[in-house]
């Protein structure tokens, strides 16, 4: 069902390598990291940065890197990214960050020594302070440690803060733990560690139209090839390009009864009719329903989908947790 219409949210300003730092972001305190997931630990670090920026009367910004260094160093190895750059912009906007600096991670940056990296922060961006996590490393061959960063920042007249790990009970919150939970279909655990419902942003493509023939038309989305989300059915909530919010049920997998092809994320929106081809959608995953499976007949498949839809409606009616898209 339609849950209402959201007003558009202006995204935070983004500065890339060749962009001049806007006056509104000069002198920023910045949190630096890959921030894949922007989970509770990342949010804790960002809040520490925002508090220091507020006390100093300075803007609060984040610096991250594209592509993710793992993708740069191992381009042939699929990597399960939790948050694309577009998703990061949405989440950081909701977190109240003033700006985002995106540095292209390439051979030049990979070979840059630690001292030159800190000089770049002062010279090119004009930062006033730096906040990083306890395991942050930077510079050629990861020569820059948090301790080294503190020394180099002091030499440049910059404030430097190293934040200790954030824990959920006895467990350190990490991107790898969230990837593991999503790969196992443990959506509740993943969303708890994130501090919000995990969501994807993608463009609706044309498919085989099988869902329409079965009475459950779907919006088909291609996820990143490294996505290791467990193949199965989920309850979801989607925000369309026009700001309307819709509940639905989705499946992710290879369609074993049909082509057993490349993984596809197929979303059926409840009580919706319209043309979504070419539109971008944000879809958050609320709950796990069942694993992907093959059925002995199309009639059994249709019955299973109807049951999945009922389960999704029930899960959505009692859904809790924070949303970054609705």
C-alpha positions as CSV (number, residue, x, y, z in Angstrom):
1,X,0.0,0.0,0.0
2,X,1.0,3.6,-0.5
3,X,2.3,5.1,2.8
4,X,2.3,8.7,1.7
5,X,4.6,11.1,-0.2
6,X,7.9,12.3,1.1
7,X,9.2,15.8,0.2
8,X,12.5,15.8,-1.6
9,X,15.6,16.1,0.6
10,X,18.4,18.3,-0.7
11,X,21.5,16.1,-0.6
12,X,24.7,17.4,1.0
13,X,27.4,19.1,-1.2
14,X,30.0,16.7,-2.6
15,X,33.5,17.8,-3.5
16,X,35.8,15.6,-5.7
17,X,39.5,15.8,-6.5
18,X,39.3,18.5,-9.1
19,X,36.7,20.6,-7.2
20,X,37.7,23.7,-5.2
21,X,36.6,23.5,-1.6
22,X,33.5,25.8,-1.3
23,X,33.8,28.6,1.2
24,X,31.1,27.0,3.3
25,X,33.3,23.9,3.9
26,X,36.6,25.7,4.4
27,X,38.1,24.9,7.8
28,X,36.0,21.8,8.2
29,X,36.6,19.1,10.8
30,X,36.5,15.9,8.8
31,X,35.9,12.2,9.6
32,X,38.1,10.1,7.3
33,X,37.4,6.5,6.3
34,X,35.8,4.1,3.8
35,X,32.6,4.1,5.8
36,X,31.1,1.1,4.0
37,X,27.7,0.7,5.6
38,X,27.8,3.9,7.7
39,X,26.9,1.6,10.6
40,X,26.5,2.4,14.3
41,X,30.3,2.5,14.7
42,X,30.7,4.9,11.8
43,X,27.9,7.0,13.1
44,X,29.5,7.1,16.6
45,X,32.7,8.4,15.0
46,X,30.9,11.0,12.9
47,X,29.0,12.2,16.0
48,X,32.4,12.7,17.7
49,X,33.6,14.7,14.7
50,X,30.4,16.8,14.7
51,X,30.7,17.6,18.4
52,X,34.3,18.8,17.9
53,X,33.3,20.9,14.9
54,X,30.5,22.4,16.8
55,X,32.7,23.4,19.7
56,X,35.2,24.9,17.3
57,X,32.5,26.7,15.3
58,X,33.6,24.9,12.1
59,X,31.7,22.8,9.4
60,X,31.5,19.1,9.9
61,X,32.4,16.9,6.8
62,X,33.3,13.4,5.8
63,X,36.1,12.2,3.5
64,X,35.7,8.8,1.8
65,X,37.3,7.1,-1.2
66,X,36.0,5.8,-4.6
67,X,36.4,3.1,-5.6
68,X,36.7,1.2,-2.3
69,X,40.4,0.4,-1.8
70,X,39.6,-3.3,-1.8
71,X,38.1,-3.0,-5.3
72,X,41.2,-1.0,-6.5
73,X,43.7,-3.6,-5.2
74,X,41.7,-6.6,-6.2
75,X,39.5,-5.6,-9.2
76,X,38.8,-9.1,-10.3
77,X,37.6,-10.2,-6.9
78,X,33.9,-9.5,-6.2
79,X,33.5,-7.3,-3.1
80,X,30.2,-7.0,-1.2
81,X,29.8,-3.2,-0.8
82,X,27.1,-2.3,1.7
83,X,26.7,1.3,0.5
84,X,27.3,2.7,-2.9
85,X,28.4,6.3,-3.2
86,X,24.8,7.4,-3.9
87,X,23.6,5.6,-0.8
88,X,26.3,7.2,1.3
89,X,25.2,10.6,0.2
90,X,21.6,9.8,1.3
91,X,22.7,8.5,4.7
92,X,25.2,11.3,5.4
93,X,22.6,13.8,4.6
94,X,20.2,12.2,7.1
95,X,23.1,12.2,9.7
96,X,23.4,16.0,9.3
97,X,26.8,16.2,7.8
98,X,27.6,19.5,6.1
99,X,29.6,18.1,3.2
100,X,31.3,15.1,1.6
101,X,34.8,15.0,0.2
102,X,35.3,12.1,-2.3
103,X,38.9,11.3,-3.2
104,X,39.5,9.1,-6.2
105,X,41.4,6.0,-5.0
106,X,44.0,5.3,-7.8
107,X,47.6,4.5,-8.2
108,X,48.7,8.0,-7.4
109,X,46.8,8.1,-4.1
110,X,47.9,4.6,-3.2
111,X,51.6,5.6,-3.6
112,X,51.3,8.9,-1.7
113,X,53.2,8.9,1.5
114,X,51.6,9.6,4.9
115,X,53.1,13.1,5.2
116,X,51.9,14.2,1.8
117,X,48.4,12.9,2.5
118,X,48.1,15.1,5.6
119,X,49.7,18.0,3.7
120,X,46.9,17.6,1.1
121,X,44.3,17.8,3.8
122,X,45.7,21.1,5.0
123,X,46.6,22.6,1.6
124,X,43.9,21.4,-0.8
125,X,40.9,21.2,1.6
126,X,41.9,23.5,4.3
127,X,40.7,21.3,7.2
128,X,41.0,22.3,10.8
129,X,40.7,18.9,12.4
130,X,40.7,15.2,11.6
131,X,38.8,12.4,13.3
132,X,39.5,8.7,12.5
133,X,38.9,5.3,13.9
134,X,41.3,3.3,15.9
135,X,42.2,1.0,13.0
136,X,42.6,3.8,10.4
137,X,45.7,3.4,8.1
138,X,46.7,5.6,5.2
139,X,49.5,6.4,2.8
140,X,51.9,4.1,0.8
141,X,51.8,0.5,2.1
142,X,49.5,1.7,4.9
143,X,52.5,3.3,6.6
144,X,50.3,5.9,8.3
145,X,49.0,4.7,11.6
146,X,46.6,6.6,14.0
147,X,49.7,7.5,16.1
148,X,51.6,8.8,13.1
149,X,48.5,10.8,12.0
150,X,48.5,12.6,15.3
151,X,52.1,13.6,14.9
152,X,51.7,14.7,11.3
153,X,48.6,16.7,12.2
154,X,50.3,18.4,15.1
155,X,53.1,19.4,12.6
156,X,50.5,21.0,10.4
157,X,48.6,22.7,13.2
158,X,45.6,20.4,12.9
159,X,43.5,18.9,15.7
160,X,43.5,15.1,15.6
161,X,41.2,12.7,17.4
162,X,41.3,8.9,17.3
163,X,38.0,7.2,18.2
164,X,37.9,3.9,20.0
165,X,35.8,1.0,18.5
166,X,32.0,1.0,19.1
167,X,30.6,-2.1,20.6
168,X,27.2,-3.8,20.5
169,X,27.5,-5.6,23.9
170,X,30.8,-7.5,23.7
171,X,31.0,-7.4,19.9
172,X,32.7,-4.6,17.9
173,X,30.3,-3.3,15.3
174,X,31.9,-3.8,11.8
175,X,31.1,-3.9,8.2
176,X,32.2,-7.5,7.9
177,X,29.7,-8.6,10.6
178,X,26.9,-6.9,8.7
179,X,28.0,-8.5,5.4
180,X,27.9,-11.9,7.2
181,X,24.4,-11.2,8.6
182,X,23.0,-10.2,5.2
183,X,24.6,-13.2,3.5
184,X,22.9,-15.5,6.1
185,X,19.5,-13.7,5.7
186,X,19.7,-12.4,9.2
187,X,18.1,-9.0,8.4
188,X,17.3,-8.2,11.9
189,X,20.9,-8.5,13.0
190,X,22.2,-6.5,10.0
191,X,19.7,-3.7,10.6
192,X,20.5,-3.6,14.3
193,X,24.3,-3.2,13.6
194,X,23.6,-0.6,10.9
195,X,21.3,1.4,13.1
196,X,18.9,1.7,10.2
197,X,17.2,-0.6,7.7
198,X,19.7,-1.6,5.0
199,X,18.6,-0.3,1.6
200,X,19.7,-0.4,-2.0
201,X,19.3,2.2,-4.7
202,X,19.0,1.0,-8.3
203,X,17.3,1.7,-11.7
204,X,14.3,-0.3,-12.8
205,X,15.1,-2.4,-15.9
206,X,13.0,-4.4,-18.3
207,X,12.7,-8.1,-17.4
208,X,11.0,-11.2,-18.8
209,X,7.6,-10.0,-17.6
210,X,7.0,-13.3,-15.9
211,X,5.8,-11.6,-12.7
212,X,3.0,-9.9,-14.6
213,X,1.9,-13.1,-16.2
214,X,1.8,-14.7,-12.7
215,X,-0.3,-11.9,-11.3
216,X,2.6,-10.3,-9.4
217,X,4.2,-7.7,-11.6
218,X,7.7,-6.7,-10.4
219,X,10.2,-3.9,-10.7
220,X,13.5,-5.5,-11.6
221,X,16.7,-4.1,-10.2
222,X,20.3,-5.2,-10.8
223,X,22.5,-5.1,-7.7
224,X,26.2,-4.9,-7.7
225,X,27.9,-8.1,-8.9
226,X,29.6,-8.5,-5.6
227,X,26.4,-8.4,-3.6
228,X,26.2,-11.4,-1.4
229,X,22.7,-10.9,0.0
230,X,21.2,-14.3,0.7
231,X,19.0,-15.5,-2.1
232,X,15.4,-15.5,-0.9
233,X,12.3,-13.5,-0.3
234,X,12.0,-10.4,1.8
235,X,9.5,-7.8,3.1
236,X,10.5,-4.4,1.7
237,X,9.5,-0.7,1.7
238,X,10.3,1.4,-1.4
239,X,10.5,5.1,-2.1
240,X,9.9,5.9,-5.8
241,X,11.3,8.9,-7.7
242,X,8.1,10.9,-7.1
243,X,8.5,10.5,-3.3
244,X,5.7,8.0,-2.8
245,X,6.4,5.3,-0.3
246,X,5.1,1.7,-1.0
247,X,5.2,-1.6,0.9
248,X,6.0,-4.7,-1.0
249,X,7.6,-8.1,-1.2
250,X,10.8,-8.9,-3.0
251,X,12.9,-11.8,-4.2
252,X,16.6,-11.9,-4.8
253,X,18.1,-14.8,-6.7
254,X,18.6,-16.7,-10.0
255,X,15.0,-17.9,-10.7
256,X,15.7,-21.6,-10.6
257,X,12.3,-22.5,-12.2
258,X,13.1,-20.4,-15.2
259,X,16.5,-19.3,-16.5
260,X,18.7,-19.7,-13.4
261,X,20.5,-16.7,-14.6
262,X,22.3,-13.7,-13.1
263,X,21.0,-12.6,-9.7
264,X,18.1,-10.1,-9.9
265,X,16.3,-8.2,-7.2
266,X,12.5,-8.3,-8.1
267,X,10.2,-6.1,-6.2
268,X,6.4,-6.4,-6.2
269,X,4.7,-3.3,-4.8
270,X,1.4,-3.9,-3.1
271,X,-1.7,-2.2,-4.7
272,X,0.4,-0.4,-7.2
273,X,0.0,0.1,-11.0
274,X,2.2,2.2,-13.2
275,X,5.3,2.3,-15.4
276,X,8.5,2.3,-13.4
277,X,11.0,1.5,-16.2
278,X,14.1,3.7,-16.1
279,X,13.2,5.1,-12.6
280,X,15.5,5.0,-9.7
281,X,14.2,3.3,-6.5
282,X,15.4,3.2,-2.9
283,X,14.3,-0.1,-1.4
284,X,14.9,-1.0,2.2
285,X,14.7,-4.6,3.4
286,X,12.5,-5.0,6.5
287,X,12.5,-8.8,7.1
288,X,13.5,-12.3,5.8
289,X,10.7,-14.6,4.6
290,X,12.2,-17.7,3.1
291,X,15.1,-19.0,1.0
292,X,14.9,-19.1,-2.8
293,X,13.5,-22.5,-4.0
294,X,12.1,-24.3,-7.0
295,X,8.5,-25.6,-7.2
296,X,7.0,-28.5,-9.0
297,X,4.5,-26.3,-10.9
298,X,3.6,-22.7,-11.7
299,X,0.5,-23.1,-9.6
300,X,2.6,-24.0,-6.6
301,X,4.9,-21.0,-7.3
302,X,2.0,-18.6,-7.5
303,X,0.6,-20.0,-4.2
304,X,4.0,-19.5,-2.6
305,X,4.3,-15.9,-3.8
306,X,0.8,-15.2,-2.4
307,X,1.9,-16.6,0.9
308,X,5.1,-14.6,0.8
309,X,3.0,-11.4,0.2
310,X,0.9,-12.2,3.2
311,X,3.9,-12.7,5.3
312,X,5.4,-9.5,4.1
313,X,2.3,-7.5,4.9
314,X,2.3,-9.0,8.4
315,X,6.0,-8.1,8.9
316,X,5.5,-4.6,7.6
317,X,2.6,-4.0,9.9
318,X,4.8,-4.3,12.9
319,X,8.1,-3.1,11.4
320,X,10.3,-1.2,13.8
321,X,13.7,0.4,13.5
322,X,15.0,3.6,11.8
323,X,14.6,4.3,8.1
324,X,17.0,6.4,6.0
325,X,14.6,6.7,3.1
326,X,11.2,7.1,4.6
